[in-house]
């Protein structure tokens, strides 16, 4: 089944522009990531507007500028996803293809077959970057909106991959507006992917906002419960255990521990660690503080946060590596607890069963 390509262009332009405007209005002054994605959708529409003017405007505009806009839309999508995940943006990988597309398409202005094949390869790689970024953080990203994005990205990647193979094998017409099965499928999928990604972006952002609101509410409950225990003159062990259990419920992958400095300020004693094995708690109860004495001993001695993202290979854990392995603990982040005067009273530690580095949210917690 063939479809009229100019008509499909009009549908793509209308869908992309409508989504860009709608998302831009929602995001204005509220969410920078959504603004990036609105910009990506707008550039996508600009690219197809220029494509639709092929033969009526200069080839430089309808080919070079159009493909630069399309490549830039992929780059903005990728940058928005990485920023949403609070990850550094590798500029070379994200924006490098835009430079390659712009330069190569200008140099290949009169070599359509090579130009279209190269563009298909680069666009497939750009969409793959988005898919990989989403897949890597799928377990730590709340909700299902991300899966709409992943499906859309996979469809785009596969479409361009099939298109590339067809072009290389000489089995399809290289003319951009040729009415053949692959061209029709490519542009129909473009519409479907636009809708998937547009809705996915909005849903993913809403789901994050909802999760953050729920976390803030739960955090306030933990705080209130702790203050109530303090006001009721509950014992210190009871208060500390309630605090630790509350924080563990707040972060289901964390095993928390509070150790207290003894009166001499030289040794750490057990405060609360309900999820750690008894043999581990007994082994660290009474340990002398010092630099290189695990994460908690180091934090109490230096008065600074001590992070061991991988206990098995961290020098501070050399004397406790076997103990940690027996307890199945792979990482430990320890924060000194200070009195109003600034004196260290003990340590609050977060353990994980897999090697991990704390995010800004973890440090805030």
Secondary structure as GFF3:
##gff-version 3
##sequence-region A 1 365
A	DSSP	alpha_helix	5	27	.	.	.	ID=ss1
A	DSSP	alpha_helix	32	52	.	.	.	ID=ss2
A	DSSP	alpha_helix	59	59	.	.	.	ID=ss3
A	DSSP	pi_helix	60	65	.	.	.	ID=ss4
A	DSSP	alpha_helix	66	84	.	.	.	ID=ss5
A	DSSP	alpha_helix	91	107	.	.	.	ID=ss6
A	DSSP	alpha_helix	112	136	.	.	.	ID=ss7
A	DSSP	alpha_helix	145	168	.	.	.	ID=ss8
A	DSSP	alpha_helix	181	231	.	.	.	ID=ss9
A	DSSP	alpha_helix	236	250	.	.	.	ID=ss10
A	DSSP	beta_strand	255	261	.	.	.	ID=ss11
A	DSSP	beta_strand	268	272	.	.	.	ID=ss12
A	DSSP	alpha_helix	278	284	.	.	.	ID=ss13
A	DSSP	alpha_helix	294	302	.	.	.	ID=ss14
A	DSSP	beta_strand	306	308	.	.	.	ID=ss15
A	DSSP	three_ten_helix	311	313	.	.	.	ID=ss16
A	DSSP	three_ten_helix	315	317	.	.	.	ID=ss17
A	DSSP	alpha_helix	321	326	.	.	.	ID=ss18
A	DSSP	beta_strand	331	338	.	.	.	ID=ss19
A	DSSP	beta_strand	344	352	.	.	.	ID=ss20
A	DSSP	alpha_helix	360	364	.	.	.	ID=ss21
###
